[in-house]
Amino acid sequence: MEISERDYDLLVDTEIVVDVMLGSTNISISEFLKLGDGDIISLYKAAGSGGEIYVNSRIIGTGDIIVIDDKLAVRVQDSMDSDNVVRYFFEEHIL
């Protein structure tokens, strides 16, 4: 797929939503409805294993979860190369 310089310039100024998946689990609706303040949901993921970074429901990298100024953040450890990311965005018609 050939991407013109103009299309590339438009793409890099486009805002995207980035999601980081810490883990997942399966619980019943009745278990969910019983949850209250302070309850803990155990995830199917080892502690310290980081999170997956998604854009438009597609994984584009992984990272370590860290805390900066009392806020969670992600330190990117591995990511898709820039040519593949640009190609993916055009295929998804983000523009």
C-alpha positions in Angstrom: 0.0 0.0 0.0 1.5 3.3 -1.1 0.9 6.2 1.3 1.5 9.7 0.0 3.4 12.3 2.0 0.2 14.4 2.3 -1.7 11.4 3.7 1.1 10.7 6.1 1.0 14.3 7.3 -2.8 14.1 7.9 -2.3 10.9 9.8 0.3 12.0 12.3 -2.0 14.9 13.4 -5.0 12.5 14.0 -5.9 11.8 17.6 -6.4 8.2 18.6 -7.6 6.4 21.7 -5.0 4.1 23.3 -6.2 1.3 25.7 -3.9 -0.7 28.0 -5.2 -4.1 29.0 -4.0 -5.1 32.4 -5.6 -8.5 32.4 -9.0 -10.2 32.3 -11.1 -12.7 34.2 -14.5 -14.5 33.9 -17.1 -14.0 36.6 -20.9 -14.5 36.6 -23.3 -11.7 36.6 -24.4 -12.6 40.1 -20.7 -12.4 41.3 -20.4 -9.0 39.5 -23.5 -7.6 41.1 -22.3 -8.6 44.6 -19.1 -6.6 44.2 -18.7 -3.6 46.4 -16.1 -1.0 47.5 -12.8 -2.7 48.5 -13.6 -6.1 46.8 -10.8 -7.5 44.6 -11.2 -9.1 41.2 -8.4 -11.5 40.5 -7.0 -11.4 36.9 -5.6 -14.2 34.8 -2.2 -12.6 34.6 0.9 -12.8 36.6 1.9 -9.8 38.8 4.5 -7.7 37.1 3.9 -9.0 33.6 2.8 -5.6 32.2 0.0 -4.8 29.9 -0.9 -4.9 26.2 -1.2 -1.6 24.4 -4.2 -1.4 21.9 -5.4 1.1 19.3 -8.8 0.4 17.9 -8.9 -3.1 19.5 -5.7 -4.1 17.8 -2.6 -4.8 19.9 0.3 -2.6 18.8 2.7 -3.1 21.7 3.4 -4.1 25.3 4.6 -2.2 28.3 5.2 -2.1 32.0 2.7 -0.5 34.3 4.3 2.3 36.4 3.2 5.1 38.7 4.1 8.7 38.0 2.8 11.5 40.3 0.1 9.2 41.8 -1.2 8.2 38.3 -0.8 5.0 36.4 1.3 5.1 33.2 2.8 2.6 30.8 6.4 2.4 29.9 6.5 1.0 26.3 8.7 -2.1 26.1 7.9 -3.5 22.7 5.9 -1.9 19.9 5.0 -2.5 16.2 7.3 -0.8 13.8 6.2 2.6 12.5 5.6 1.5 8.9 3.2 -1.3 10.1 1.4 1.1 12.5 0.8 3.7 9.6 -0.3 0.9 7.3 -2.7 -0.4 9.9 -4.2 3.1 10.5 -4.9 3.6 6.8 -6.4 0.1 6.5 -8.7 0.9 9.4 -9.8 4.2 7.7 -9.0 6.3 10.7 -8.7 9.4 8.5 
